[in-house]
Amino acid sequence: QVQLVESGGGLVQAGGSLRLSCAASARTFSRYAMGWFRQASGKEREFVAAVNWSGGSTDYADSVKDRFTISRENAKNTIYLQMNSLKPEDTAVYYCAADRIFWRLSYTRDDYDYWGQGTQVTVSS
């Protein structure tokens, strides 16, 4: 069982930055690929970014490419999402998730085994 806790959300103006963190309870954290998803009000949960077990491979949704950066620190059991040049359409609840297939970079929700509770990000125009 893996418990995930997100933090770092908040209210920011368009063009600003935020860094989200996700702390994991697993002692075998480095054996999981990790991802960030988001869900805006009234919409489906969508893929944002993923990182493999080592941090050496990453993938992004087209909508956030070149603005967001996913990274991980296995020694701290933590992943991050650095979000720059934020837009009002980035407003959503952001969730981190863990995938037992450690080498995979999946954008499919059903591939992830564990989920956090989410953190709200609101971008004002």
N, C-alpha and C positions, 0 to 999 in steps of 0.2 A: 504494500500500500504506500502511495506517495501522496503527501499533502503539499499543496502549492498555495502560497499566499502572495498576492500582488500588492504593490504599493506604488506611490508616486503620481497617481492621477490628480486631477484638479482642473481649475479654470484658467485658461490662458487666452490671450488675444491672438488673432490671426497673424501668422508670421513668427510667432514665438516658438519656444521649445519646451519639451518636457522629457524626463527620463523615467521610464517605468522599470520597476524591479520585480522579480518573482523569485521568492525563496522556497526551496524544496526541502522536504524532510528526509528524503531517501539517502541512506549511506552509500548507495550505488548510483548516485546522481549522474555520474559520468557515463553510465550505461544507457542513458535515455537521450533520444533526440528531443528537442523542445520546440515549441511553436507559440506564436502569438496570434490570437484571433480577436475580432471585434464584432460587436452587435449594436447597431444603431436602433433607435426606437422604431418599432414596426417593421424591422427588416430581419433577414436571415443573418445568422452568425457567419462571418466571412474570414477567410485566411488573410493574415497580414505578413507574417514572416516566419521562417523556420531556421534552425541551426542544428547541425549534427552533433554527435557526442563530444567531439574534440573542439568544436568551434571553427574547424577548418573549412567547412562548407556552409553556405547560407543560401536562402532563396527568399524572394519578396513578391508580393502582389504588385502588379504594374502601377496601381494607384499610389503606392508609397515608395516605389523604387527611387533612389537618389535623394530621398528625404529622411527615411528611417534607417536605422542600423540596429541589427540584432547581434548580441554578443553573449558570452557566458564566462563565468569564473567557476570552474569545477571545484577549486579549493574552498570556495565559499557557498557551494550549492545554490548558485544564483545565476539567473539570466537577466538581461537588460534589453530594453527597447529605447534607443535614443531617437526621439522624434523632433525633427527640425522643420522649419517652414510650415508650421501647422495651418490647416485650412478648416473652415467651419464644417466641411463634410467629413472631417476626421472625428467629429464628435460621436462618441460611442462608449459602451462599456468594453474594456479591454480585458481579455482572458489569456492566461498562459496555460499551456497544456504539455503533457509528457507522453512520449511515444516509446514503447519498449523496443521497437525496431531502431536501434541506436544510430545506424548509418543512414537512415531514410530521411529525406526532406519532403514531408507530405503536406499538401494543402487541403487534404480531406479531413473533415471533422471526425469522421468515424474511425480514422486510423489512430486517434489519440486515446490513451487509456485513462488518463487522469487530468482533472481540470481544477483550476482555482475558482475563487468566488467572483473575481472580476474587480476592476477599479474604473471609476468613471473619469472620462476625459471630455471636457467641454471646451470648445474653441469658439470664442465670440468674434463676430465680424466687426 
